[in-house]
Each structure stands twice: as C-alpha cells, then as structure tokens.
Amino acid sequence: MDDIVKAAMAKWPNVPDCVGWLGLDERGDWYMRDDRVQAQGAFPIAKGARIEHQALKAFIHRNLGSDAKGQWFFQNGPQRVFIELANTPWIWRVTETSGVVSSTGQATLLDWTGLDESGRLYAHTPLGLGLVHSQDIWQASEHLQHGMWPQPEPVRWAELPQRFAFVRSPQTQTAVSGH
C-alpha cells in the first residue's frame, strides 16, 4: 500500500466505504460505475466506463486488498472502494514457465485448477483464486497436457465464492463492514 494512502487513513479514520462504483471484468479490465450506470443494472451487465489511465490502474493495483469477509477493495486514500467482480478477484495470464501473472502484475505459481460448467478454467495460487484469461486457454491446455499443472477438478461457478472465500458483489451484501 502506498505511504500516502496509509497517511490519509491515519488522518481520516472514519471515511465511509464506497460500493458499486468499481468493477473488475473477466479480462482483468477495471470499470468506473457512476450512479447512472448502477441504475441500469448489476455488474457486469451494466459495466460503465473502462479505465484506460495507466497511472490510475497502477494506483489501484498497488492498493488492492480484501477484508475478513472476502470482499475485495481498492484503498483510495482513507476510503475503501469495494469491487464488483464479474467472476473472481484475480485474472491470470499464463507464463511459459508454467506459472501465472495476475492482471496487477504479480507472478505466482498455481497449486490447483478447476473447470466450471461453462468451460472456464480457474487456477488457485497463494494469492487466491483466479480465472485464466480467455486469450491464454491454449497455453494453459499445453501446461495441463504436459503435466505442468494439476488436472482440473470439476467445479460449479456459483459455488466458487464460498469455497474460496471471496464475495462477487459487496453491493448486494446486507452491510459492508467499515475498516
């Protein structure tokens, strides 16, 4: 977490949380969702404006975290901006050396794979569960075929949040805890 964010948290400890305004899609893209977009429907049906600004994306990546309930957030100064997830908290890009890299640029090795009823491939790592990026399925299948990855276990999409302790939509939770 950035030092400036830590300082803002100490200076203003009771800033209300923000929900519904930030989304992460299945390709690792971030979306801003203002009131108008939120009124059009839940994420990812109503996505909003894709964030293109590289410095803003880097700031989000450095200040990303999750709480005890499995709700993912971006710590924006003293305010937690909870993230609406289209699928999982991580989107993995496959490396040639059989590892994965998150959409935030963190490299890690996987310890489990799963395949859901729609044919989407998931990988679990020490960072948590993530969806394998659709553009990397061919390379992932090569790793699976050559025994570089564990064989995928059948999983149900709807059961992933409970099994891997994350929340897809903090906005739909009855109450978002303060920090």
Beta strands, then each sheet from edge to edge (+ up, - down):
strand 1: 18-24
strand 2: 30-32
strand 3: 49-50
strand 4: 64-66
strand 5: 72-76
strand 6: 79-85
strand 7: 90-94
strand 8: 100-102
strand 9: 107-108
strand 10: 112-115
strand 11: 121-125
strand 12: 128-132
strand 13: 153-154
sheet 1: 3+ 2- 1+ 6+ 5- 4+
sheet 2: 9+ 8- 7+ 12+ 11- 10+ 13+
end
